[in-house]
Amino acid sequence: MACTTILVGKNASFDGSTMIARNDDCGADHYTEKKYVIVSAQEQPRVYTSVLSHCKVELPDNPMSYSAVPNAVEGKGIWAACGVNEKNVGMTATETITSNERVLGADPLVRLRPAQDGNEEQPGGLGEEDLVTVVLPYIASAREGVLRLGSLLEQYGTYEMNGIAFSDKDEIWWLETIGGHHWIARRLPDDCYAVIPNQLGLDKFDLEDALGEGKEYLCSADLRAFIQENHLDLSLDGVLNPRDAFGSHSDADHVYNTPRAWYALRYLNPRTWVWDGPDPDYTPVSDDLPWCMVPERKITTQDVKDILSSHYQGTPYDPYLRCGDKSESGAYRTIGINRTSFLGLVQIRPYLPEACRTLQWLAFGSNVFNAMAPFYPKVPKTEAYLSDTAGEVSCDSWYWANRLVGALADASYAGSLIHIERYQLSVQSRVLAVINQTDRKVKDLLAGSGKAADSREQAGAQEAGAVQTEAQAADPVQALLLAANHQTAEILREETQKVLKLVLDEATSVMKNRFSRSDA
């Protein structure tokens, strides 16, 4: 999948959270409907079979419940994409990445071979369709996620190159697959952020640590021998650069991938390097962009949304450029693209009780024109506005409403932009107020303060219209979280319907069959 990933360490974020985020983008000329759900432990299979590769995996008997953003239309598998489990461990999978002929010749990808000519079918390995489902329900930390996925890759292999992020309240780990069965992983430094744009990204790797203590790096057990036997290390000084050894630097990368990393680094470190002009330190086609950097200021959730919405505004490459030299407008693939299915951001806040520690932020459709909202994932169910996406277009679905807003606003960009900006600001402000109020109520309730009774009473009032469950009645914290999620969904419905009408009017006013004269 054509995606962009951002990782933010706890000392680089505005509030001490770890943040992992990804645009889930469809391949060229198609669109994948998505929904947001909670998968209970009871729903989790004990034997998992991939739809695309027919890979069969025996799963442990002790799964946890977890959130997910799977495909809404059945037929091609689950593609759970992004989620958080009961232990407040996050995972986003996957960032499709690149490789080179030397790696793929040394360890070929494990592809499905259908039965033919009297030969039995040979299942393929695991891929993006499968990874969240077979990993996230069974891990208690980000490091455990790396180790579980690594062992599955070694056992079953993979049919594609992917990057996968794991997070808990303390750590973020990034894993990249190498060929069919090998992998590397690095712990993101706490004071850094990283941006990965469909390209193998790690630019340094400590094999001694990875094969020894594993403090900052991890890898498949035979990686050293694999590198030596296949002459993959291209360094002159003996310092392994994974990007050179396992990745690619093609002309296609320079149009499709590296410009996205360039823009994100430029956004968060505008004065650290020279990014523009006749003699820049880095350009959109630089192969040596740093994998991670210390930002010039703390990074917010809105910064992440802004970067993942970027169409290179403020540069000559903006496809919406309206004045000046337009010769390079649209030269590079933007970050915020028309075929984004959703944006998922997992924010794990260490200063809050475990019950409300994690927020799963979501946005559907093209990020240039949508809004992002947070939900508490440690609940038994999600709101219908997000979970009931179907194959038919309907304004009762936030996914489809955002798709409509994006298409109409793009067609009437000049007139619609102000409506989109107001929509995004209004949604963000209103839903953050809900989160702030709910966090305080949960803390008061768990602390047993005098406010607890009031919190329960207020929660009951706010839940009018929400479906009551036994879990809500039995657990007042769950009631608060469900009430907040319901209130957020109602805000989204109200604000999205409002902006949809505004951009529809703008798009209608610039139709090619418009005529300014009215009836006499």
Secondary structure, DSSP 8 states (H G I E B T S, - for coil): ---EEEEE-TTTBTTS-EEEEEEEE--TT----B--EEE-TTTS-SEEE-TTT--EEE--S----EEE--BSSSSS-----EEEBTTS-EEEEEEE----HHHHHHS-----B--BTTB--B---B-TTTHHHHHGGG-SSHHHHHHHHHHHHHHH-BSS-EEEEEE-SS-EEEEEEETTTEEEEEE--TT-EEEE-SS-------HHHHTTT-SSEEE-TTHHHHHHHTT----SSS---HHHHH----HHHHHHTHHHHHHHHHHH-TTTS--SSSS-S--TT-TT--SEE--SS-B-HHHHHHHHT---TTSTT-TT--SS--TTTT-S--SS-TTEEEEEEEEE-TTS-GGG-EEEEEEES-TTT---EEE--SSS---HHHH---SS--TTSHHHHHHHHHHHHHHTHHHHHHHHHHHHHHHHHHHHHHHHHHHHHHHHHHHT-THHHHHHHHHHHHTTTS---HHHHH-HHHHHHHHHHHHHHHHHHHHHHHHHHHHHHHHHHT-TT-------
